[in-house]
Amino acid sequence: MKRIVPVAIMCALLNLGFASEEGVKKSDLNDFSKTRFKNIDLFNKVLYLIEKNYYREIDQKKLINGAIKGMISSLDPHSSFLDEEVFQKMQEETSGEFGGLGIEVTQKDGVLVVITPIEDTPAFKAGVLAGDRIVEIDGVSTSGLLLEEAVERMRGELGSTIKLGISRENEKEILYFSLKRETIKLKPVKSEIFENRFLYLRLTNFQKDSGKYLSKAIKKAQKKLKSKKLKLKGIVFDLRSNPGGLLEEAVNVSSLFLQEGVVVSTEGRDDSVKDIKSVKKMGFKVPDIPLVVLINGASASASEIVAGAIQDQKRGIIMGERSFGKGSVQTIAKVDEKQGVKLTIAQYMTPSGKKIQALGIKPDIELKNLGPNWLKANRQNRYIREKDLRNHLTATIETEDEKKLREKNKRSRKKTKKMFQDFQVLQAMKYLEGVTIYSNILKK
């Protein structure tokens, strides 16, 4: 009787995803089915041996769920099995308030690693840094936890306190942070006018209406300068440590600066099927104002889509450090009413067809951030990028760029001297100043 469930699972697996096999050669299908039967038979035998010989009674459901989790986690860092508890929480309404800490996390070799703390959140204010390894949550080790499970443990009731144990580079002992969960209400856009001619724009994440917030900030700056009979001469668009967000907002933000063309496309298992997202032709635009986009190793996903589109269309200069390299697309599919699977189904490509996954966006002007006062969360050499994650997807096969990057990262980097200002922003302003001077010379 104990072997009935594995056989049922085997039959279910055989029936998954075979609705479009008419075009497959019968001989190939037979070989594929034989291989699958052989592999599932191996699983069946191992399960039987465990059930018969393990020194304690086992929970068969727990054992099979563990096998499924291991199978899916071997694919890439972003695919996972969603058990009843996790799947239920993901299906709940997310528009209400929830208590959070304000950190973007990932896993590297089974360790929970901070990609970036989000500005003006409990984690950011407490001094959590990019690259920190979360080894304890409320005194319990994070070893063996899936990413989704760890994230759920960090979420909780508003006002409740959580204690994080953090291992940090160059720190001999574990650092402990007591954080109070707060409603994470992000102010997505921060802006400031410099020297009555340049606009500094910072986007913290790609949440709903980010494009509208940016448009509003630009219009406000233009109006203010116009009242002084001045014009906006350049924009510094800061996407450093922006973890991404909604794809639709990446398109909306790109459309602010671009007149037409492709923003991003996705390539799935079938190379002939591509989903293409194009620039929106309607709405407020600033296609001619000189533009510098700042990125760093914690700029991910939607940030990379925008930077890639602006770079490929030669709309502006990308400045800073190579981005994170999160260029894969995930979808959530139901297995049944209580469980699901988050599965990577495609990769993002820039307008020119360059893969983002694991490679990231290489700046036109590579520039380290030398200033200690700009977001302590962004210290040099602290970033964990997509390529660092175990089982990460490559950009198909290892490209020449990826090979060079891998070899470069093996070499130690020299520490640069600290400065007392935001070096990257200052350099962006200098670049825009040079563009302005050059334009004025041409007009003479």
Helices and strands as residue ranges (DSSP letters): H 4-15, H 26-53, H 60-73, E 80-82, H 84-91, E 99-100, E 103-108, E 111-117, H 122-126, E 133-137, E 140-141, H 147-154, E 161-167, E 175-180, E 182-183, E 189-194, E 198-203, H 210-226, E 234-238, H 247-257, E 262-268, E 274-278, E 291-295, H 302-312, E 317-320, E 328-334, E 340-349, E 365-366, G 376-378, G 386-388, H 400-410, H 423-443
